Amino acid sequence: MKIATINRRIQPQKKLLLQHSLYGKVKNIESLNCFLENHVYAVWDFMSLLKALQAKLTCTTTPWFATENPEIRYLINEIVLAEESDLTIDGRHLSHYEMYIEAMQACGADTAGIEHFLSELNSLHNIFVAIKKSNLHPNIKTFLDFTFRIIDEGKTHEIAAAFTFGREDLIPSMFTVILKNFQENFPETDLSKLIYYFERHIELDADEHGPMAMKMISELCGTDAQKWAEAEAVSVLALEKRIGLWNAIEEQIMMKMEMA
């Protein structure tokens, strides 16, 4: 089974992520906020991977035409619905990115960085120029650049691989580790919105979106050995970029600790 082959191939990268020393560095509200202020870029660019898949696998233009594979169309639309318009802790509907921003604000994290980046992007109309001009850590730039290069090159199975193995399949286990760390270290801080955000990801990705994404990969690659090989290569790279992101966040937390 090709999915199993990819899972075996990416085990070393997944192990590095799940055992990363970053988690142990998030010990107080300052380090938590540093984590959030950097991780938010991954929360945001995830939506672009998702919408790129929706654009390729469903009809988002007019006049409307039925796309080739109705099962894939259903899978991606189901994931988009939850990620772009999920139910918040207080009964509203927001994207997971917007929920994350609200959670950041609730625990005192600074959202000015991501807001400035998106404002610059809106002015420049070029994601690669915006990334290059930003003052982000080089590893975060590399992380974002990888995401949008995959989107820009436009191979649907590669976008799906970055989405599935680099994000959806990884998130439940990874966020469980983070959530446990938060609960242990910040018992007196109101992290209700943040914990709700993580719990929604764990619930949706483990029970629904993860299996859906795996099925989507299988449908897209089929019996094409070249597509499976490309999906595997992208999956490995996606996780390596995530490791680079974790290294960057850990480095910045350590810098703040040294300055304190």
C-alpha positions in Angstrom: 0.0 0.0 0.0 1.5 3.3 -1.1 0.2 5.3 1.9 2.0 2.9 4.2 5.2 3.3 2.2 5.0 7.1 2.6 4.2 6.8 6.3 7.3 4.6 6.8 9.5 7.0 4.9 8.5 10.0 7.0 8.7 8.4 10.4 12.2 9.9 11.2 10.9 13.4 10.5 7.7 12.8 12.5 9.7 11.4 15.4 11.9 14.5 15.4 8.9 16.8 15.4 7.0 14.9 18.2 10.1 14.7 20.4 11.4 18.3 19.6 13.0 20.2 22.4 10.8 23.2 21.6 7.9 21.9 23.7 10.0 21.9 26.8 10.9 25.6 26.2 7.3 26.8 26.4 7.3 27.3 30.2 5.7 30.6 30.8 3.3 33.1 29.2 6.1 34.9 27.4 7.5 31.8 25.7 3.9 30.7 24.9 3.3 34.0 23.2 6.5 33.8 21.3 5.4 30.4 20.1 2.0 31.7 19.0 3.5 34.8 17.2 5.6 32.5 15.0 3.4 29.5 14.6 0.5 31.7 13.3 2.2 31.8 9.9 1.8 28.1 9.6 -1.9 28.4 10.6 -2.4 31.0 7.9 -0.5 29.4 5.0 -2.3 26.1 5.7 -5.5 27.8 4.4 -3.8 28.6 1.1 -2.9 24.9 0.6 -6.5 24.0 1.3 -7.9 26.6 -1.0 -5.5 25.6 -3.8 -6.8 22.1 -3.5 -10.4 23.3 -3.6 -9.6 25.4 -6.7 -8.2 22.3 -8.5 -10.6 19.6 -7.3 -13.9 21.5 -7.4 -15.4 24.2 -9.7 -14.9 27.6 -8.1 -15.5 29.6 -11.3 -18.4 30.4 -13.5 -20.0 29.0 -15.6 -20.0 26.0 -13.3 -19.1 22.5 -14.5 -19.1 19.3 -12.5 -15.6 18.2 -11.8 -14.3 14.7 -12.7 -14.3 13.0 -9.3 -17.4 13.7 -7.1 -15.9 11.8 -4.2 -12.8 14.0 -4.1 -15.0 17.0 -4.5 -17.0 16.0 -1.5 -13.9 15.4 0.6 -12.2 18.7 -0.1 -15.5 20.7 0.4 -16.1 19.0 3.7 -12.6 20.0 4.9 -13.0 23.5 3.6 -16.3 24.0 5.4 -14.8 23.1 8.8 -11.5 24.9 8.3 -13.0 28.1 6.9 -16.2 28.3 8.8 -16.0 26.3 12.0 -18.0 26.8 15.2 -16.2 29.0 17.8 -16.3 28.4 21.5 -19.0 31.1 21.8 -21.2 29.9 18.9 -20.0 32.0 16.0 -18.5 30.8 12.8 -14.9 31.7 11.9 -12.0 30.2 10.0 -9.4 28.4 12.1 -7.0 31.2 11.3 -9.3 33.8 12.8 -10.0 31.5 15.8 -6.2 31.4 16.3 -5.9 35.2 16.1 -8.6 35.6 18.7 -6.9 33.0 21.0 -3.6 34.9 20.6 -5.3 38.1 21.6 -7.0 36.5 24.6 -3.7 35.4 26.1 -1.8 38.6 25.3 0.2 37.5 22.2 1.0 40.2 19.7 -0.8 39.9 16.3 0.9 42.9 14.8 3.5 40.8 13.0 1.1 38.6 11.0 -1.2 41.6 10.4 1.6 43.7 9.0 2.8 40.8 6.8 -0.7 40.3 5.3 -1.1 44.1 4.8 2.2 44.1 2.9 1.1 41.1 0.9 -2.2 42.8 0.0 -0.2 45.8 -1.3 2.5 43.9 -3.2 0.2 41.2 -4.7 3.1 38.8 -4.8 3.6 36.3 -2.0 7.2 35.6 -2.9 8.2 39.3 -2.8 6.3 39.7 0.5 8.1 36.8 2.0 11.5 38.0 0.8 10.9 41.6 2.1 9.6 40.5 5.5 11.7 40.6 8.7 10.7 37.0 9.5 13.2 34.4 10.7 14.9 32.8 7.7 13.4 29.4 8.6 9.9 30.9 8.6 10.6 32.5 5.2 11.7 29.1 3.9 8.6 27.4 5.4 6.3 29.9 3.7 8.3 29.9 0.4 8.1 26.1 0.2 4.3 26.1 0.7 3.7 28.6 -2.1 6.2 27.1 -4.4 4.3 23.8 -4.2 1.1 25.7 -4.9 2.6 27.7 -7.7 4.0 24.7 -9.5 0.5 23.4 -9.5 0.7 19.6 -9.3 -2.4 18.6 -7.4 -1.0 15.4 -5.9 2.0 17.3 -4.6 -0.2 20.0 -3.0 -2.3 17.2 -1.5 0.8 15.5 -0.1 2.1 18.7 1.5 -1.4 19.2 3.0 -1.9 15.6 4.1 1.4 14.4 5.4 2.9 17.8 6.2 -0.2 19.1 8.0 -3.4 17.1 8.4 -1.9 13.7 9.3 0.6 15.3 11.7 -1.5 17.8 13.5 -3.5 15.6 16.0 -0.4 14.0 17.5 1.7 17.2 17.5 -1.1 19.4 19.0 -1.8 16.8 21.7 1.8 17.2 22.9 1.5 21.0 22.8 -1.9 21.1 24.5 -0.7 18.8 27.3 2.3 21.2 27.8 0.0 24.2 28.0 -2.3 22.7 30.5 0.6 21.7 32.8 2.4 25.0 32.6 -0.4 27.6 32.7 -3.1 26.3 35.0 -4.0 29.8 36.2 -4.0 31.5 32.8 -7.2 31.7 30.8 -6.3 29.7 27.6 -9.9 28.6 26.9 -9.9 29.9 23.3 -6.5 28.4 22.6 -7.3 25.1 24.1 -10.6 25.0 22.2 -8.7 25.7 19.0 -6.3 22.8 19.6 -9.1 20.5 20.7 -11.0 21.2 17.5 -8.0 20.3 15.5 -7.4 17.1 17.4 -11.1 16.2 17.0 -11.5 17.1 13.3 -8.1 16.0 12.0 -7.9 12.6 13.9 -11.5 11.6 13.3 -12.4 13.2 10.0 -10.0 15.3 8.0 -7.0 13.0 8.4 -8.7 9.9 6.9 -10.4 12.1 4.3 -7.0 13.5 3.2 -5.5 10.0 3.0 -8.4 8.9 0.7 -7.8 12.0 -1.4 -4.1 11.2 -1.9 -5.0 7.6 -2.9 -7.5 8.9 -5.4 -5.2 11.5 -6.9 -2.1 9.2 -7.2 -4.0 6.0 -8.2 -1.6 3.6 -9.8 0.8 6.2 -11.1 4.2 5.3 -9.6 5.7 8.7 -10.6 2.9 10.6 -8.7 3.5 8.4 -5.6 7.2 9.1 -5.7 6.6 12.8 -6.1 4.1 12.8 -3.2 6.6 11.0 -1.0 9.4 13.5 -1.8 7.1 16.5 -1.1 5.9 14.9 2.2 9.5 14.5 3.4 10.3 18.1 2.5 7.2 19.4 4.1 8.1 17.8 7.4 11.7 19.0 7.1 10.4 22.6 6.7 8.2 22.1 9.8 11.3 21.0 11.7 13.0 24.2 10.5 10.0 26.2 11.7 10.2 24.5 15.2 14.0 25.2 15.3 13.3 28.9 14.5 10.7 29.2 17.2 12.9 27.5 19.8 15.8 29.8 18.9 13.6 32.9 19.4 12.3 31.7 22.7 15.9 31.1 23.9 16.9 34.6 22.8 14.0 36.1 24.8 15.1 34.0 27.8 18.6 35.3 27.6 17.5 38.9 27.3 15.1 38.6 30.4 
